[in-house]
Amino acid sequence: MVYSDFFEAFVPVFADLIDNKLPILAATENPVDQELLASIASDKQARIAFRYLAAPPISDDDLRTLAESTLSARALRTDVEQAERVREAVLNVIDPHRFPWVGADRSPSGREREIAIVASAVLVATQRVGTGRRTNAKREQEQRVKGLLSQIGFSEVGPRDIPLLEYGPEPGQFCGESKLGDSRADLVVRLRDRRYLAVECKVSNSAVNSFKRVNHEALGKARRWVSQFGTAAVVPAAVLSGVFSPPNLASAQEAGLFLFWSHRLGDLQAFIESCQPSTPARRRKG
């Protein structure tokens, strides 16, 4: 079982963090142990466990932002101020329910230690399983869109970087995950009218989560594409599956994001087939 595999993998990681690393990190009256932080940053599982000390857990990107750090082992070894910011970013929001002894400046009891290890491993395992499910659902969604494109006569070409529009696929072609301008799109479709349809595939399991998926991620990319290439050249779109907040979707549409549902790909097909090259008007004789 995937959940159990993740749980069992992280129990010893949290045990080591709580027994050997957290006491040193929590001793804020002492200079920050840069070598210790560097070793955590360079170990994938230890780095995840470190972020999960917080309540709620901090993502890698958020920790970089909060601590103004690259989180590289080299930077943490050489820049004491950066190392201090990383330590403080997590310890300032450490979970008081899982780690009550830290705020009380004491050692944990045997029961507190056991509860903290189990609860923390459960948090990681739950998150990893959820992420895996979304990833699989997203991959299936992308395959369905690719299948539709092939069905209506578009041919797939290799992924590529598209810093300028001339580097993209030809009309009637599409490519998988590619960098359009400075942001990646799950699919880049060259419509027959020569415009680009930049597609993001989004899966959400809750209305709250839908804001991040659509309004933050997909719409954020859409704005960058339009800013770089203009509305005449790029049509930003998202194919959705799952639970989404109607007000969030309406807001995204008003901001210029085209939305399609994965269970109604006929709407996407109709849109793509409507994008035909203009026929020049005939000149009148005489």
C-alpha positions, 0 to 999 in steps of 0.5 A, a space after each residue: 500500500 502506497 500510504 504505508 510505504 510512505 509512512 514507514 519510510 518517514 518514521 525513522 527520518 522523523 525519529 532522527 530529526 527529533 532525537 538528533 537534529 531538532 535539539 541543536 536547531 531549537 537551541 536558538 541561544 547558540 549560533 546556527 549550525 550551518 553544517 547541520 542545516 546543509 546536511 538537511 538541505 542536501 538530503 531529500 527526505 530530511 529536507 521534507 521532514 524539516 519543512 513538516 515541523 511547521 504548522 501547517 507544513 511549509 512548501 519548498 517554494 514558500 520556505 525559499 521565499 520566507 527565508 530569502 534562501 536558495 536552500 542549497 547546501 553550499 549557500 547554507 554552509 557559507 552564508 550564516 545569515 541565510 542559514 539563520 533565516 532558514 532556521 527561524 522560518 521553521 522554528 517560528 511556526 513549529 507545530 506546538 501540538 506535535 512538538 510542545 516541548 520545544 516552546 517549553 525549552 525541555 526534552 520530550 517525554 517518551 510519549 510526546 516523542 512517539 506521538 510527534 513521530 507518528 503524527 508527522 509521518 502520517 502528515 507526510 504520507 497523506 500529502 504524498 499520496 494526495 499528490 500522487 493521485 493528482 499527478 496521475 489524474 493530471 497525466 490521464 487528463 493530458 493523454 485524453 487531450 492529446 488523444 482528442 487532438 490526434 483524432 481531429 487531425 493534429 500531429 504531435 511533435 517533440 517538446 521544445 523551448 519557445 522563447 519566440 513564436 517562430 520556434 513553436 510547432 506549425 499550424 496543425 501540430 502540438 507538443 507536450 510540456 514545453 516552455 512558452 516564453 518564460 513559463 511552462 505549459 502542459 500542452 502547446 497547440 498551434 491552431 490552424 489560424 496560426 495562434 497558440 493555444 497554451 493548455 494547462 491541465 488542472 485537477 482539484 479535490 476541493 473548492 479551496 484547492 481550486 483557487 491555487 490550481 486555477 487562479 494562482 497557477 493557470 491564470 498566473 501563467 496566462 497573464 505572463 504569456 499574454 504579456 509576452 506575446 499578446 492576446 492576438 497570438 496566444 489563447 491561454 486555456 485550462 482543462 479542468 477535472 474535479 471540484 472547483 469554486 464557481 466564483 473562482 472560475 468566473 473570476 479566471 474567465 473574466 481575466 482572460 483564461 479559457 476554461 474547458 471540462 475534461 468530461 466535455 472535451 467536445 467543447 474544446 474540439 468545437 473551439 479548436 475546429 472553429 479556429 480556421 485561417 481567414 479566407 482573403 476577400 476576392 477583389 472585385 473585377 472592373 
